Amino acid sequence: MMQVCAEALGAGIAREAYPIPPQESLLETVTAELVCEIDRGGNALEGLIFEDADHLLFVSAPDCRLVRLDLRTAAIETVCVLPTGSHPAGLRIAADGRYYVACLGPDSGGFIAVISPEGAIERLLFDGAGYHIDDVVFDGRGGFFFSDMGGSAQCPTGGVYHVSEPGATVEPVLTNRCMANGIALEPDGHTLWVTEFGAGILYRLHLQDDLASIAPYGTSMPYSFIGCGGCDSCELDAAGNLYVAIFGQGRYLVFAPNGVPRGQIVIPGRERGCMLMTTHAAMRPGTDEIYACSADEQSGLSAIYMAHGYTVQPAR
């Protein structure tokens, strides 16, 4: 990583210091360790999820691949190549073993690609509907939530939606947002965490039984993020701690179950402007290891990192 930055500086690329906000610099800070480099082709990594304890899946954009990493051997395998321009951004594994890949798509909109365990694209959900789908999470009842990363400060059209089953009516959960991004569902099946990338806001929503309506007094906005970039994907661990990627800052903030920041994981070199494109983290089953990805805009390097999370510690 040091060599990458040195090469960039030697090539005349200006690098400025990237400070952590003062109040967040006081948090417990862990520096992640490099697990392996993925490529140097300028591909941002997204959607980390464990298939089992030894195999980590993720998507790679803009080369539009679903990828499997064997942590025992560091072998990298392409599971599926998605349509050109689909820009995959999120990934989940259904109970039947199928992969659901959230795709932002071009300006006209994206889709959710349903892929067989063998790696064949079976169908594209919401293709042509105009959603820019960034993340998807299953509801435990046969349906799922998805986020629409559309909109801007001038025209906030993004949001979060629920579908009771594939092919059913899309029900709005949170609308008129500026680039809704990460979503994570607590084990109770009714508490949904959402990040709004463009506005830098973390939401905690308590949903009614239809999973589309927010319960009375069920809306909380526990945190506003600081700095350019944005709050990207989020993931829960077994103790209810939430790991939120801060895209453009090379770090992940960790929140206790009550929405209060309790720590952060930083990527080596981020303070010099290296490896800032942090997007998603995932817990390795049966361990306290949290795996995270990042990429460097200048060198094109993308890589996977590991740190120890808070799963085995009591939530404060």
C-alpha positions in Angstrom: 0.0 0.0 0.0 2.9 2.4 0.9 4.4 1.7 -2.5 1.2 2.5 -4.3 1.0 5.9 -2.6 4.7 6.6 -3.2 4.3 5.8 -6.9 1.3 8.1 -7.1 3.3 10.9 -5.5 6.2 10.3 -7.7 4.0 10.7 -10.7 3.1 14.2 -9.6 -0.4 13.5 -8.2 -1.1 15.9 -5.4 -2.2 14.1 -2.1 -3.6 16.0 0.8 -4.0 14.9 4.4 -7.5 13.4 5.1 -8.2 14.1 8.7 -10.9 12.4 10.9 -13.4 14.8 12.4 -12.3 15.8 15.9 -15.1 14.2 17.8 -14.7 10.9 15.9 -10.9 10.9 16.4 -11.5 10.2 20.1 -13.2 6.9 19.3 -11.5 3.6 19.7 -9.7 3.2 16.4 -8.5 -0.1 14.8 -6.3 -0.2 11.7 -7.4 -3.0 9.4 -4.9 -5.5 8.0 -4.5 -6.3 4.3 -5.9 -9.7 3.4 -5.3 -9.7 -0.3 -5.2 -7.4 -3.4 -8.1 -8.1 -5.8 -6.9 -6.2 -8.9 -5.5 -3.0 -10.2 -8.1 -2.3 -12.8 -9.9 0.6 -11.1 -12.8 -1.6 -9.9 -14.6 -0.6 -6.8 -15.7 -3.6 -4.7 -19.1 -3.8 -3.1 -21.6 -6.1 -1.4 -19.4 -8.3 0.8 -21.2 -11.4 2.1 -20.0 -14.8 3.4 -21.2 -17.9 1.6 -19.7 -19.9 4.4 -16.9 -19.4 6.9 -14.1 -19.6 4.3 -15.7 -18.1 1.1 -16.3 -14.4 0.7 -18.5 -13.2 -2.1 -18.5 -9.6 -3.5 -19.3 -7.7 -6.6 -16.8 -5.7 -8.7 -17.7 -2.6 -10.7 -17.4 -1.3 -13.4 -16.3 -4.7 -14.8 -19.6 -6.1 -13.6 -18.5 -9.4 -12.0 -19.8 -11.5 -9.1 -16.6 -12.8 -7.4 -15.7 -15.5 -4.8 -12.6 -15.3 -2.7 -11.3 -18.4 -0.9 -9.8 -17.1 2.3 -7.8 -20.3 2.8 -5.9 -20.1 -0.5 -6.5 -16.5 -1.6 -7.9 -18.0 -4.9 -10.2 -15.6 -6.7 -13.0 -17.0 -8.9 -15.5 -15.2 -11.2 -19.0 -16.7 -10.5 -20.9 -14.6 -13.0 -20.4 -11.8 -15.4 -23.3 -9.3 -15.3 -24.6 -7.2 -18.2 -22.3 -4.4 -19.3 -23.2 -1.1 -17.6 -25.1 -2.8 -14.8 -22.8 -1.5 -12.1 -23.4 -4.0 -9.3 -23.5 -2.5 -5.9 -25.1 -5.0 -3.4 -25.4 -8.7 -2.9 -27.4 -11.2 -0.8 -27.8 -15.0 -0.8 -31.4 -16.3 -0.7 -32.5 -19.3 1.3 -32.5 -21.4 -1.9 -28.9 -20.5 -2.7 -29.6 -18.0 -5.4 -27.7 -14.7 -5.5 -29.6 -11.5 -5.6 -27.3 -8.7 -7.0 -28.5 -5.1 -6.7 -27.4 -3.1 -9.8 -27.4 0.7 -10.1 -27.5 0.5 -13.9 -27.1 3.4 -16.3 -29.1 6.7 -16.2 -32.2 4.9 -17.2 -32.1 2.6 -14.1 -30.9 -0.7 -12.8 -32.3 -4.0 -11.6 -31.8 -6.9 -9.2 -30.2 -9.8 -11.0 -31.3 -13.2 -9.8 -28.4 -15.7 -10.4 -28.5 -19.4 -9.9 -26.0 -21.2 -7.6 -24.2 -22.3 -10.7 -23.7 -18.7 -11.9 -26.4 -18.3 -14.6 -28.5 -15.2 -14.7 -32.1 -16.3 -14.4 -34.0 -13.0 -14.4 -33.7 -9.3 -13.9 -36.2 -7.9 -11.4 -37.4 -4.3 -11.9 -35.5 -3.9 -15.2 -36.9 -0.8 -16.9 -38.7 0.5 -13.8 -36.2 3.4 -13.3 -34.8 2.4 -9.9 -31.1 2.7 -9.2 -30.8 -0.3 -6.9 -27.9 -0.1 -4.5 -28.7 -2.7 -1.8 -31.1 -5.5 -1.0 -31.9 -7.4 2.2 -34.3 -10.3 2.8 -37.2 -9.9 5.3 -37.3 -13.5 6.5 -40.9 -13.9 5.1 -40.1 -14.6 1.5 -39.8 -10.9 0.5 -37.1 -8.3 0.6 -36.3 -4.6 0.9 -34.2 -2.6 -1.6 -32.7 0.8 -1.7 -32.9 3.3 -4.6 -29.8 5.4 -4.9 -31.5 7.9 -7.2 -32.1 11.6 -6.7 -30.0 14.6 -5.7 -30.2 17.6 -3.3 -32.2 19.4 -6.0 -34.5 16.5 -6.6 -34.5 13.8 -3.9 -36.2 10.9 -5.6 -34.4 8.0 -3.9 -35.8 5.8 -1.2 -36.3 2.3 0.3 -39.0 -0.1 -0.8 -40.4 -3.4 0.3 -41.6 -6.3 -1.9 -43.6 -9.1 -0.1 -42.4 -11.6 -2.7 -40.7 -11.5 -6.2 -43.2 -10.1 -8.6 -45.4 -8.5 -6.0 -46.3 -4.8 -5.8 -43.5 -2.5 -4.7 -44.4 -0.7 -1.4 -42.6 2.5 -0.4 -41.0 2.6 3.0 -38.9 5.7 3.0 -39.2 8.1 0.0 -37.9 11.5 -1.2 -34.4 10.7 0.0 -31.1 12.0 -1.5 -29.5 8.7 -2.7 -30.6 6.1 -0.2 -27.8 3.5 0.0 -27.2 0.9 2.8 -30.0 -1.2 4.5 -29.7 -3.7 7.3 -32.5 -5.5 9.1 -32.4 -6.5 12.8 -33.3 -10.1 13.8 -36.7 -8.9 15.0 -37.6 -8.4 11.4 -39.1 -5.0 12.1 -36.2 -2.7 12.8 -34.5 -1.4 9.6 -31.3 0.7 9.5 -30.9 2.9 6.4 -28.1 5.2 5.2 -28.8 8.3 3.1 -25.6 8.8 1.1 -26.3 12.2 -0.3 -27.5 13.8 3.0 -25.1 11.9 5.3 -27.9 10.6 7.6 -28.3 7.3 9.4 -31.9 6.2 10.0 -33.4 3.6 12.4 -37.0 2.7 11.5 -39.4 0.5 13.4 -41.8 -1.0 10.9 -45.4 -2.2 11.4 -46.5 -5.7 10.5 -46.9 -4.9 6.8 -43.1 -4.1 6.7 -43.9 -1.0 4.6 -45.4 1.4 7.1 -43.3 3.0 9.8 -44.8 2.6 13.3 -46.0 5.8 15.1 -42.9 7.4 16.7 -40.8 4.7 15.0 -38.5 7.0 13.2 -35.0 7.9 14.6 -32.1 9.7 12.9 -29.3 8.9 15.4 -26.4 10.2 13.4 -25.3 12.8 10.8 -22.0 12.1 9.1 -19.3 14.7 8.5 -17.2 15.4 5.4 -17.4 14.7 1.7 -18.1 11.2 0.4 -21.1 9.6 2.1 -22.4 6.9 4.4 -22.4 3.8 2.2 -23.5 0.2 3.0 -24.2 -0.9 6.5 -24.1 -4.3 8.2 -25.0 -5.7 11.6 -23.1 -8.2 13.7 -24.5 -10.8 16.1 -24.4 -8.3 19.0 -26.4 -5.7 17.2 -23.5 -3.4 16.4 -23.8 -1.6 13.1 -20.8 -1.1 10.7 -21.2 1.8 8.3 -18.8 2.4 5.4 -17.8 6.0 4.9 -17.1 6.2 1.2 -14.4 8.7 0.2 -12.8 8.6 3.7 -11.2 5.1 3.9 -12.9 4.1 7.1 -15.9 2.4 8.8 -17.8 3.8 11.8 -19.1 1.3 14.3 -22.4 2.0 16.2 -23.7 0.4 19.3 -27.3 -0.9 19.1 -28.6 2.4 20.5 -27.1 4.3 17.6 -24.1 5.8 19.5 -20.7 5.6 17.8 -18.4 3.2 19.7 -15.4 2.8 17.4 -14.0 2.9 13.9 -12.0 0.8 11.5 -9.5 2.6 9.3 -7.8 1.5 6.1 -4.0 1.8 6.0 -2.9 4.9 4.1 -6.2 6.7 4.2 -4.7 9.7 6.0 -2.5 10.3 2.9 -5.5 10.0 0.6 -4.9 6.3 -0.4 -7.6 3.6 -0.5 -10.5 5.9 0.3 -13.3 4.1 -1.6 -14.7 2.1 1.4 -18.1 0.6 0.7 -19.1 -2.6 2.6 -18.1 -4.8 5.5 -19.2 -8.4 6.5 -18.7 -10.5 9.6 -17.0 -13.9 9.1 -19.4 -16.5 10.6 -18.4 -17.9 14.0 -15.7 -15.3 14.6 -15.2 -11.7 15.6 -13.5 -10.9 12.3 -14.9 -8.2 10.1 -13.9 -8.1 6.5 -13.9 -4.9 4.6 -13.1 -3.6 1.1 -11.6 -0.5 -0.3 -10.2 0.8 -3.5 -7.8 3.6 -4.6 -9.0 6.0 -7.3 -5.5 7.0 -8.4 -3.7 3.7 -8.6 -6.7 1.5 -9.5 -5.9 -0.9 -6.7 -8.8 -2.7 -4.9 -8.3 -4.9 -1.9 -9.9 -6.8 1.0 -9.0 -6.1 4.6 -9.7 -7.6 8.0 -10.1 -6.3 11.6 -11.6 -7.6 14.8 -15.1 -6.3 15.5 -17.3 -6.1 18.6 -19.3 -9.3 18.3 -17.9 -11.1 21.3 -18.0 -8.0 23.5 -21.1 -6.9 25.4 -22.9 -4.0 23.7 -22.6 -0.8 25.7 
